[in-house]
Amino acid sequence: MTRKLSRRRFMQSSALAAGAGYFLTAGVTESHAARQDDPMRRINVAVIGSGGQGGGNLGAVARTENIVALCDVDDERARGAYNKYPDVPKYKDFRIMLEKQKDIEAVVVSTPDHTHAHASIRAMRMGKHCYTEKPLTHSVWEARQMRETAAKHKVATQMGNQGTSNNTLREGVDVIRSGAIGDVREVHVWTNRPIWPQNIERPKERQEVPKGLDWDLWLGPAPERPYHRAYVPFAWRGWWDFGTGALGDMACHTMNLANMALSLGPPSAVSADVAHRVNNETAPMGCTVTYEFPDRTVNNRRLPSVRLMWYERRLPEGKLFHGQKPSGSGCLLIGARGTFYTNSDYGGAYRLLPEGDFQGFKAPEPVLPRNTVGHHGEWLRACKGGTPAMSNFVDYAGLFTETVLLGNVAMRVGKRVVWNSEKMQAVDLQEAAQYIRRPYRKGWDL
């Protein structure tokens, strides 16, 4: 008999599991136990957003599965995928595709951020497994809806933060959890993004919509505005209506190791120091976001509070690198007995600093399972009844995305956000609500 996952139990299990890295909630565990499948069977996958990043995702899943439908609002952007699969049905509107084509078992969502939740939630409500690119959603509220929908419908899910399946990242998590650098109270994460225009105003001129692009469908739930090449196909990330800035683009990668290793869970407060006035159209060109995480108990061990600093186009203090050359993007975890430094967005090669204190250091025996099938492979294995993917929506990706996107709330409101995760509210800060949950264009409500 399947047990209903209560909201309180969902919150408790997800908060611990998201930090601890590889625990399963009752809902996810039962769904896979009840639906064992043939791991060699090819499942029917539809790709929503078939150009750009979607083309890469398409190639990854097509190696082992059946591609039965392709969807993209831009025929030219998706031309390569369409030519490669000439006999596969093509759609512009994922809503029509999901209603019309009944053989779809799983979807890959690679659209811009503002339509992630709309495509994913619709598919999950229809019982379809779901792989969605990072950041999982466009808003904090949407991330919560993704978690709850995935738990309710018991589907296999995975967010596209590919570093999660990097075995060097998993080794790094094991190293930090082993106590090699002692208790960690301070983390620094930085990125060289944005590499697209930000801190700019909306274009005033109107431009002709390119042939093959359905601009109304591209806008989806976002407010209506004229087409302009300032948005499509690349620079949409910097516009608040469509993207989530450098923080949304990269923190699901670069903050991932620290979030997992330290079992951070939801922050208690978030604040932002922005290089200039934040406008209502685009994200800033440089900022520092401070996340405050409370002390917490994981696996009967009490962990101390943590301050995590996120830098865009800025670097932590040079002395923190112990003489190492700072990389363009990376992460530092400052422990009581040493520093863990990785110079990769995806949690690649790492160093323990100062190096003289860790001569002859050997990594602990693996605790986290090592990946042998790739990031998409973990999800596809889960789709066939196997172990849930590590970055599934319920246990990890949903809560992690909430945390990341709270930084954008702090940027836009211009004040310290004291966060009540259970109520999903900024305490005594009503003006933050508009950034936690955004309104949708008519006909696009979730």
C-alpha positions in Angstrom: 0.0 0.0 0.0 1.4 3.4 -0.9 1.6 5.8 2.0 0.7 9.5 1.5 3.6 11.8 2.0 2.4 14.5 4.4 3.6 18.1 4.0 5.4 18.1 7.3 7.1 14.8 6.6 7.9 15.9 3.1 9.6 19.0 4.4 11.6 17.1 7.1 12.8 14.4 4.8 13.6 16.7 1.9 15.5 19.1 4.1 17.8 16.4 5.5 18.1 14.4 2.3 19.0 17.4 0.1 22.0 18.1 2.3 23.0 14.5 3.1 23.3 13.7 -0.6 21.8 10.3 -1.2 18.8 9.5 0.9 15.4 8.5 -0.4 12.1 9.7 0.8 9.3 7.3 1.3 7.5 8.4 -1.9 10.4 7.9 -4.2 11.5 4.6 -2.7 8.1 3.1 -2.9 7.5 4.2 -6.4 10.6 2.4 -7.7 10.1 -0.7 -5.6 6.6 -1.0 -6.9 7.6 -0.5 -10.6 10.6 -2.6 -11.3 11.2 -2.7 -15.0 13.5 -4.3 -17.5 16.7 -2.2 -17.4 17.5 -3.2 -21.0 14.1 -2.0 -22.3 14.3 1.2 -24.4 11.9 3.9 -23.1 10.1 6.5 -25.3 11.5 10.0 -24.7 10.4 13.4 -26.0 12.7 16.4 -26.0 11.2 19.8 -25.2 13.6 22.4 -26.4 15.6 20.6 -29.1 18.2 23.1 -30.1 21.2 24.4 -28.2 21.6 22.6 -24.8 18.6 20.5 -25.8 20.6 19.1 -28.7 23.3 17.8 -26.3 20.7 16.3 -24.0 19.0 14.7 -27.0 22.3 13.0 -28.1 22.9 11.7 -24.5 19.5 10.0 -24.2 19.3 8.8 -27.8 22.2 6.4 -27.4 20.1 4.0 -25.4 16.4 5.1 -25.7 13.7 5.7 -28.4 13.3 9.4 -29.4 9.6 9.6 -30.2 8.9 13.3 -30.3 10.8 16.6 -30.7 9.4 20.0 -29.6 10.9 23.5 -30.2 9.3 26.9 -30.8 12.2 27.8 -33.2 12.5 25.6 -36.3 15.9 27.1 -37.2 17.3 26.6 -33.7 16.2 23.0 -33.8 17.2 22.3 -37.4 20.1 20.0 -36.5 18.0 17.8 -34.3 15.1 17.8 -36.8 17.3 16.8 -39.6 18.9 14.0 -37.6 15.5 12.5 -36.8 13.4 13.2 -39.9 10.7 10.7 -39.1 10.1 11.7 -35.5 7.0 13.9 -35.0 7.8 17.6 -34.5 5.8 20.1 -32.4 6.1 23.8 -31.4 3.8 23.6 -28.4 4.7 21.1 -25.7 1.1 21.2 -24.4 -0.2 19.9 -27.7 2.5 17.3 -27.9 1.8 15.9 -24.4 -1.9 15.8 -25.0 -1.7 14.3 -28.5 1.1 11.8 -28.3 0.3 9.0 -25.9 3.4 6.9 -26.3 5.7 9.4 -24.4 7.1 7.9 -21.2 9.7 10.5 -20.3 10.6 14.1 -21.2 13.8 16.1 -21.3 13.2 19.8 -20.7 15.8 22.2 -22.1 13.8 25.4 -22.6 14.8 28.8 -21.2 14.3 29.0 -17.4 10.9 30.7 -17.5 9.2 27.6 -19.0 11.0 24.9 -17.1 8.3 24.4 -14.5 5.4 24.7 -17.0 6.7 21.9 -19.2 8.0 19.7 -16.4 5.0 19.9 -14.1 2.5 19.2 -17.0 4.5 16.2 -17.9 4.9 14.8 -14.4 1.1 15.3 -13.7 0.6 12.9 -16.7 2.9 10.4 -15.1 5.9 11.0 -17.3 9.5 10.9 -16.0 11.3 14.2 -16.2 14.9 15.5 -16.8 15.0 19.3 -16.5 18.0 21.6 -17.1 19.4 23.8 -14.4 18.3 25.9 -12.7 15.3 23.6 -12.1 12.9 26.6 -12.2 12.6 30.3 -12.7 11.2 31.0 -9.2 11.5 29.7 -5.6 7.8 28.8 -5.5 8.1 26.9 -8.7 10.9 24.8 -7.3 8.7 23.8 -4.4 5.9 22.8 -6.8 8.4 20.7 -8.7 9.4 18.8 -5.6 5.8 18.2 -4.5 4.6 17.2 -8.0 7.4 14.7 -8.4 6.7 13.2 -4.9 3.0 13.0 -5.6 3.2 11.3 -9.0 6.2 9.2 -8.1 8.2 9.8 -11.3 11.9 9.5 -11.9 13.5 12.9 -12.1 16.9 14.6 -12.5 18.2 18.2 -12.8 20.9 18.9 -15.3 23.6 19.9 -12.9 26.0 17.4 -14.5 28.7 17.8 -11.9 26.6 15.8 -9.5 27.6 12.7 -11.5 31.3 13.6 -11.5 33.1 11.1 -9.4 35.7 13.7 -8.4 32.9 15.7 -6.9 31.5 12.7 -5.0 35.0 12.0 -3.7 35.3 15.6 -2.6 32.0 15.3 -0.7 33.4 12.1 1.0 36.6 14.0 1.9 34.7 16.9 3.6 32.3 14.6 5.4 35.2 12.5 6.7 36.4 15.5 8.7 39.7 15.9 6.8 39.5 19.7 7.0 37.5 19.8 10.2 34.2 21.6 10.8 33.4 24.1 8.0 31.8 27.4 8.9 32.7 29.5 5.9 32.4 28.8 2.1 33.3 31.0 -0.8 32.0 30.3 -4.3 32.7 32.5 -7.4 32.0 32.7 -11.1 33.2 34.6 -14.1 29.6 35.0 -15.3 27.7 36.9 -16.6 29.2 36.6 -20.0 26.1 38.2 -21.6 24.7 41.8 -21.3 23.1 42.7 -17.9 22.2 45.9 -16.1 20.6 47.2 -19.2 17.1 48.5 -20.0 14.5 47.0 -22.3 15.0 47.7 -26.0 12.6 50.4 -27.3 12.7 49.4 -31.0 10.6 46.7 -32.5 12.2 44.0 -34.7 10.7 41.5 -37.1 10.2 38.0 -35.7 12.6 35.6 -37.5 11.1 33.0 -39.8 10.3 29.8 -38.0 10.2 31.3 -34.5 6.8 31.3 -32.7 7.4 34.3 -30.5 4.2 34.0 -28.5 5.0 30.4 -27.5 8.6 31.4 -26.7 7.2 34.0 -24.3 5.0 31.4 -22.7 4.1 32.5 -19.1 6.3 35.7 -19.3 4.7 39.1 -19.8 4.0 40.0 -23.4 6.6 42.2 -25.2 7.8 42.7 -28.7 10.4 40.4 -30.1 14.1 41.6 -30.1 17.3 39.8 -30.7 18.5 41.1 -27.3 16.6 38.2 -25.8 16.9 35.3 -28.3 18.6 32.9 -28.7 21.4 33.5 -26.1 21.1 36.6 -23.9 17.7 35.8 -22.3 19.6 34.6 -19.2 20.2 38.1 -18.0 16.5 39.3 -18.3 14.5 38.7 -15.2 11.3 37.8 -17.1 13.1 34.9 -18.8 16.3 33.9 -17.0 17.8 33.9 -13.5 21.1 35.7 -14.1 24.5 34.4 -13.4 23.4 33.0 -10.0 20.7 30.8 -11.5 22.9 29.8 -14.4 26.0 28.7 -12.5 25.3 28.2 -8.8 23.5 24.9 -9.4 27.0 23.8 -10.7 29.6 25.7 -8.7 27.8 25.7 -5.3 26.8 22.0 -5.7 29.7 20.3 -3.9 29.5 22.6 -0.9 25.7 22.3 -0.6 25.9 18.5 -0.8 29.0 18.0 1.4 27.8 20.2 4.2 24.1 19.1 4.2 23.1 22.7 4.1 19.4 22.5 3.7 17.4 25.8 3.5 19.1 29.0 4.6 17.9 31.1 7.5 18.7 34.4 5.8 20.1 35.8 2.5 21.4 39.2 1.6 23.1 40.8 -1.4 25.7 43.5 -2.1 25.2 44.7 -5.7 27.8 46.6 -7.6 25.2 49.1 -8.8 21.4 49.9 -8.8 19.4 46.8 -9.6 17.0 47.5 -12.4 13.7 45.8 -13.0 14.7 44.4 -16.4 18.0 42.7 -16.0 20.3 41.2 -13.3 23.4 43.1 -12.2 26.9 42.8 -13.7 28.5 42.1 -10.4 27.4 41.2 -6.9 28.1 39.3 -3.7 25.4 37.2 -2.1 25.6 36.0 1.5 23.7 32.9 2.5 23.4 32.1 6.2 22.7 28.5 7.1 21.8 27.4 10.7 23.4 24.6 12.6 21.8 21.3 11.9 21.8 17.6 12.8 22.5 15.1 10.0 23.0 11.3 10.8 23.1 12.1 14.5 25.9 14.5 14.1 25.6 18.2 15.0 27.0 20.5 12.3 27.8 24.1 12.9 26.2 27.2 11.2 27.7 28.2 7.8 28.1 31.5 6.0 28.4 30.9 2.2 29.5 33.8 0.0 28.6 33.8 -3.7 30.6 36.2 -6.0 29.8 37.3 -9.5 32.8 38.8 -11.4 34.5 39.1 -8.1 37.0 36.9 -6.2 37.4 36.0 -2.5 40.3 37.5 -0.6 43.6 36.4 -2.0 44.9 35.1 1.3 42.2 32.4 1.3 44.0 30.7 -1.6 47.2 30.0 0.4 49.4 31.1 -2.5 47.4 29.2 -5.2 46.4 31.2 -8.3 42.6 31.9 -8.2 40.7 30.3 -11.0 38.0 32.0 -13.0 35.3 30.0 -11.2 35.5 27.7 -8.2 34.8 27.0 -4.5 36.7 27.2 -1.2 35.5 25.5 2.0 37.3 26.9 5.0 37.6 24.2 7.7 39.0 24.3 11.2 42.0 22.2 10.1 42.4 23.3 6.5 40.8 24.5 3.2 39.3 22.5 0.4 39.8 24.2 -3.0 38.3 23.2 -6.3 38.9 25.3 -9.4 36.0 23.8 -11.4 32.4 24.7 -11.9 31.6 21.0 -11.8 33.5 19.9 -8.7 36.5 18.5 -10.6 40.1 18.2 -9.3 40.6 19.6 -5.8 43.4 20.5 -3.4 43.7 20.6 0.4 45.4 23.7 1.6 47.9 24.6 2.8 49.5 21.8 0.8 52.3 21.3 3.4 49.7 20.2 6.0 48.3 17.5 3.8 51.3 15.8 2.4 50.6 12.1 1.8 46.8 12.6 2.3 44.7 9.8 1.0 41.0 10.1 0.2 38.7 8.0 2.4 37.0 4.9 1.2 34.0 5.8 -1.0 30.7 6.4 0.8 28.7 8.0 -2.0 28.1 5.5 -4.8 30.3 6.2 -7.8 28.8 6.9 -11.2 29.4 4.5 -14.0 26.6 5.4 -16.4 26.8 9.2 -16.8 24.4 11.9 -15.6 21.6 11.1 -18.1 22.3 7.5 -17.5 21.4 7.7 -13.8 18.1 9.3 -14.7 17.3 6.7 -17.4 18.2 3.9 -15.0 15.8 5.4 -12.5 13.1 5.6 -15.2 13.3 1.8 -15.5 12.9 1.2 -11.8 16.4 1.6 -10.6 17.9 3.7 -7.9 16.7 7.4 -8.0 19.2 9.7 -9.6 21.2 11.7 -7.1 20.0 15.1 -8.3 16.3 14.1 -8.3 13.7 16.8 -7.6 12.4 15.4 -4.3 15.5 14.6 -2.4 18.0 17.2 -3.7 17.4 19.4 -6.7 14.2 21.1 -5.6 15.4 22.3 -2.3 18.8 23.2 -3.7 17.2 25.3 -6.4 15.1 27.1 -3.8 18.3 28.0 -2.0 20.0 29.3 -5.1 17.1 31.4 -6.3 16.6 33.1 -2.9 19.8 35.0 -3.8 18.0 36.7 -6.6 15.1 37.6 -4.3 17.6 39.3 -2.0 19.2 41.1 -5.0 15.8 42.4 -6.2 14.3 43.4 -2.9 17.5 45.1 -1.7 17.2 43.9 1.9 18.3 41.0 4.0 15.7 38.2 3.6 15.0 36.2 6.7 13.6 33.0 5.4 10.9 30.7 6.7 11.3 27.6 4.5 8.2 25.7 5.8 5.9 28.7 5.1 8.0 29.7 2.1 7.9 33.3 3.2 10.3 36.2 3.8 9.7 37.1 7.4 8.2 40.7 7.8 9.2 41.5 4.2 6.0 41.6 2.1 7.7 43.1 -0.9 9.7 39.9 -1.4 6.6 37.9 -2.2 6.5 39.2 -5.9 9.9 37.7 -6.5 9.3 34.4 -4.6 6.2 33.6 -6.8 5.8 35.5 -10.1 2.5 36.1 -11.9 1.9 34.4 -15.2 0.4 35.6 -18.5 -3.2 34.6 -19.1 -3.5 30.9 -20.0 -0.2 29.8 -18.5 -1.1 29.3 -14.8 0.4 26.2 -13.3 
